[in-house]
Amino acid sequence: MYKKLPVRKLTGSELFRNSGHKSFSVLEFWQYGFSSLNSNVLRGALAEYIVENALKQNSEIEVRSPWGDYDVLFKDKKIEVKCCSYIQDWDQSKLTTIKWSGLKATELYYSEAVKKLSELKTSDYKSDIYVLALFKHQDHATLDILDMDQWCFYILSKDKLREVSKDKRSISLALLQKNGIEPVSFTDLAEVIKYES
């Protein structure tokens, strides 16, 4: 069996080796590949990072694992973070309708080295708390994804999510509003999650 290699935080100053007379760094790779923070590829990971920072000191935040059954662990509570945005990183004729999907999941299947496919359980809500992040800003001219005032967050326990969504895999902003679920700001995020914990 080939065991997963441990991951350490990089600083960005690391250089690619054996590259002849060329010198290029991890930081330059990040700038190349990950500068568009509002892309669908990155925005979800960014939302997870924002939630981590609301709950922990930076030194307590570990390297993100994209293969886990949850996104954030806080006080022994598993937290799933989902993210939506009105404005995408492509041309749009209208704002995106807000709907968070992928709320239910089966156990993540890595390979036969971890678990046989036949042993996986049925799809269900796998976390204790769900943070539905919304990059709510709707004006291209003043869009700033690093401005926490342009974000809001809907916090639901697993039981509340099951109740409001009627046990579905997705939930819309309209349904949250219909059920009186109020958004919270970044500065209140930790307090509300601690209350749900």
Secondary structure, 3 states (H helix, E strand, C coil): CCCCCCCCCCCCCCECCCCCCCCCEHHHHHHHHHCCCCCHHHHHHHHHHHHHHHHCCHHHCCCCCCCCCCCEEECCEEEEEEEEECCCCCCCCCCCCCEECCCCECCCCCCCCCCCHHHCCCCECCCCEEEEEEECCCCHHHCCCCCHHHEEEEEEEHHHHHHHHCCCCCEEHHHHHHCCCCCECHHHHHHHHHHHC
